[in-house]
Amino acid sequence: MDRSLSRKPPPLSPAPSLRLKATAKTMRATAAVARLTGRGGSVLGGHVGLRAHPKLITELAAGRWIAAVSATNGKTTTTSLLRAALATAGPVVSNTSGSNLRTGIAAALASDLTTRSVALEVDEATLATTGVELAPAVIVLGNLSRDQLDRYGEVRILAQRWRTLLGDLPEVEVVANADDPLVVWAVEPAQRLTWVAPGMTWTADAAVCPSCGDAIVHDASGWRCTGCALRRPAPHVISDGSTVRFTDTEPPLEVPVSLALPGAFNVGNAALALAAARFAGVDPATGAEAMGTVTQVAGRYRTVTRGAHSARLLMAKNPAGWQESLGLIAGGATPVVVGINARVADGKDPSWLWDVAFEQLEGRPVVAAGERVEDLSVRLHYAGVDHRVHHGPTLDALDDLPEGPVEVVCNYTAFADILAALP
Amino acid sequence: MSRTPSGTTTRIVQLFPDLLGTYGDGGNVTVLTERFRRRGLAVARTDVTIGDPIPDDAHLYVIGGGEDGPQSRAADLLRASGSLHKAVAGGAAVLAVCAGFQMLGKHFVAPDGTVVDGLGLLDVATRRGPGERIVGEVVATPVPALALPTLTGYENHGGVTDLGGDASPLGTVTVGTGNRPGAGVEGAWQGRIVATYLHGPVLARNPALADLFIAWATDVEPGTLAILDDGPIDALRAARLRAATAT
C-alpha cells in the first residue's frame, strides 16, 4: 500500500452545541481561577467538566481530526514533535504539558472548540477507555515497559487492553513501534498499520513472548519469538538516529532530522510523529524542519542557570527511560545530581532502581537527592559509585558542586518539584 | 555438595531473570555478589534464562518475582529439569521472592484461576486472594531461630499463602499484611530455603539476611563474616522503618 496518499483532515462538523460551549466556558473559567489560586489549573477544569457531563470527551472530540499518542516512555516528546509538525498546516490543540489523564484531555479539548487538528498524549492505562471516546484518526503506540508496577500491575495486561481497544476501532490508522515485541503483539487486531522502527535499546521487558511465553531472540535483523510466529514486522519508516527513511513511498524518501532535543531515541520519537503527521497531509520534510524548533518538552532537556552552575534538566521515570538518560550523559566527567521520589505518580516502590545500570556513573562527582535518597544511596553504594547524600530540595544540591555544567536527572515528581522551584 | 571449603568459589544462580525479574529483584543477586566480593570471597554468578541448562551444583539459587504467565512457565521448566530439587537435596540455599515464593510451594494459581502444581520444595500453598492486591510497606520480626534483625520490605501480591507444618514463617508482621490477611506472618523458612513477599529488593534492605545466605553457602557461622561498611544501608533501614510506622 502506498501510504504517501494520506488523507486530509475532515471538516469540523457539526458545530459545538450551546450546552457544550457553556461547559467548556465553565471549565476554562475554573482552570483560570485554579491557576490564580495555585491549585493546578486545567486539570481541575477538566474534573469539573467531566463531573457535570460524563460524555464530555466524546462530544468535544466529535468532528475533529485527532492523533492520540501513547507509550510508557517518550509520549510527551512525541506529542510535542507531532504538534510542531501539524502546526505547519494550521492551528493545533494539544496537551503538551503532559496532563494525559481524562481530566487533562477534556481540558485540552475544551480550551479550543473550533480548531480541528488535535494531538493528544494519552496515558497508557487510560488509552483503553479514552481511545473509544476520542475515536481518533491516528493512534501512535511507542513502547511498553515496566513502570509504576504498584499502580498499573503488569505490562502485559496493558498490552491486552490495547488489543481490545484496537479491535473496537477498525478504521483507525495505527502507527506502531516494530522494534517492541509487546507493541507488535498489542496491535495485532489493528486493520491499518504503519510500522516504525525508532531504534530501541531496552529489551528486558520483552525477553519473553507476550503471545506464547517462549524466548524472544534479538539479532541484527531485529527480533523473533523462538516458539511462535511473532517477529519484527518489516518497517515502513526507519530511524537511524539522524535520518528517517520512508520505505513505503515511491521512490523511498530520506528525511534528515536535526532536532534541538538530544539523543538518538528522540529521532526515533520524531519518526513516529512524522509517520502520524503524514495522515494529516503533512509532508515529512516540512514536519521534520518544524520539529527542529522544539527545544524543551514540559521542562525536560532545558538548561537553567543557577548561580555559578548551568544545570541540564533530564527526566527519567523507569528503567527504560533511565537507560536513555544515562546514555545521553555517558562518557563525560560533568557532575551529576540524581533525584528520586516515590510518590503515587512515581510508583511507591522504587525497587526498579536495581534495574538501572548506575554503575556507569562511577568516577564522576555524584550527589544523591530526593525523598527516597536513602534507597538511591544504597543502590549507588552497591554499584560502587562514590556519592554524597543531599537532603532537601534537589536543586540545592548544586551548591556543593564545583561551578560549571551539571547534569540533573530526576524521576517524575522529583522533576516536577524542580520545575515548580524555578523562578 | 554445597560445602565450600575456604578458597573455593561460591556459585550463585539467578533463575530466569527474563521471566521473573519484574520487580527489581535482580538486585538481590547484585547485593549477594558484592557482599562476597567486598569480603574477598570468590563468587561466580550465572543468570539462567529460558532454554539454558539449569545447573544442579550451585550453592545458592535466587528466584525473583514476576507476572503470572511467566511464573507458570518457570515452574514448568524447573519441574522438568529437576536440577533445583537435586541441588536443594544436596544442601544448596534458595532465596525465593513473591512469584518465586509461590512457585516453590505445593500449588499456586494461574492467571485463568486454575490451580497449578508447584515444585513442592516448601510446605506452603497459595490461592487467589479475597480482594484487592496486597500492596505496601512491611515490617516483620524474624523468627528467633534465624537470629536476624527486623525485616523491612515492600509487598505487592494478589495471591495469599498458607503455611503447612513443615515450614516456619520467616517472621511476624508488625506493619503490613504478609502472607495472608489475618495470618500475621510473613514469608517461609524451611531448611536452607527462605521465601518472602518482600521486594525492595529484600536483601538491599536486609543485609543480615544476605549474610545468612553467604554463611550457609560458605558453611560458616554468620557472626564470623567480615564486617562491611553498611552505613548507607543503616540509613535506608532507619528511613523505611520510620516511614512504615508513621503511616
Interface residues (C-beta under 8 A of the other chain):
Chain A: R146 L149 D150 G153 E154 V155 R156 A204 A207 V208 G213 D214 A215 T226 K348 D349 S351 W352 L353 W354 D355 E374 D375 S377 V378 R379 L380 H381 Y382 V389
Chain B: D18 L19 G21 T22 Y23 G24 D25 G26 G27 T30 V31 E34 T49 I50 G51 E67 D68 G69 P70 R73 R133 V135 G136 Y154 N156 H199 G200 P201 A204 R205 P232 I233 A235 L236 A238 A239 R240
